[in-house]
Amino acid sequence: MAVADAAITTAKSQVIQAEASVEASKARIERLRANINDSALKSPRDGCVQYRIAQPGEVLYAGGKALNLVDIADVYTTFFLSTAREGKIFGFLGSSGCGKTTTMKMLTGQ
């Protein structure tokens, strides 16, 4: 009987340890979720990234600047073409989504 009682006591102890391990794992999951949510960058408006201010791995504090955005709804461009180049555009470069097509449509009246 004593051997069986010892086995039961050991099993109960293992159950308690396993339950404590499950609770610790749940707490770790919640902490990781909070860290992920705190790591998300949110912009106050839509835009196109012009350039990166902070480097990967750099620690930023609240209000720190990570990226420079261009609000594509509020961008205008003025082109000055000499008479020798009239009617010709040699190239138009820009990041994806920053308004190259829209600008060309505005210039051509489409």
Contacts in CASP RR format, 6 or more apart in sequence:
PFRMAT RR
TARGET T0000
AUTHOR 0000-0000-0000
METHOD contacts of the structure
MODEL  1
MAVADAAITTAKSQVIQAEASVEASKARIERLRANINDSALKSPRDGCVQ
YRIAQPGEVLYAGGKALNLVDIADVYTTFFLSTAREGKIFGFLGSSGCGK
TTTMKMLTGQ
41 66 0 8 1.000
41 67 0 8 1.000
43 67 0 8 1.000
43 69 0 8 1.000
45 69 0 8 1.000
45 71 0 8 1.000
46 71 0 8 1.000
46 72 0 8 1.000
46 73 0 8 1.000
47 69 0 8 1.000
47 70 0 8 1.000
47 71 0 8 1.000
47 72 0 8 1.000
47 73 0 8 1.000
48 69 0 8 1.000
48 70 0 8 1.000
48 72 0 8 1.000
48 95 0 8 1.000
48 97 0 8 1.000
48 98 0 8 1.000
48 99 0 8 1.000
49 67 0 8 1.000
49 68 0 8 1.000
49 69 0 8 1.000
49 70 0 8 1.000
49 95 0 8 1.000
50 67 0 8 1.000
50 68 0 8 1.000
50 69 0 8 1.000
50 70 0 8 1.000
51 67 0 8 1.000
51 68 0 8 1.000
52 66 0 8 1.000
52 67 0 8 1.000
52 68 0 8 1.000
53 65 0 8 1.000
53 66 0 8 1.000
53 67 0 8 1.000
53 68 0 8 1.000
54 60 0 8 1.000
54 64 0 8 1.000
54 65 0 8 1.000
54 66 0 8 1.000
54 67 0 8 1.000
60 66 0 8 1.000
70 98 0 8 1.000
72 97 0 8 1.000
72 98 0 8 1.000
72 99 0 8 1.000
75 98 0 8 1.000
75 99 0 8 1.000
77 103 0 8 1.000
79 107 0 8 1.000
81 87 0 8 1.000
81 88 0 8 1.000
92 100 0 8 1.000
92 103 0 8 1.000
92 104 0 8 1.000
93 100 0 8 1.000
94 100 0 8 1.000
END
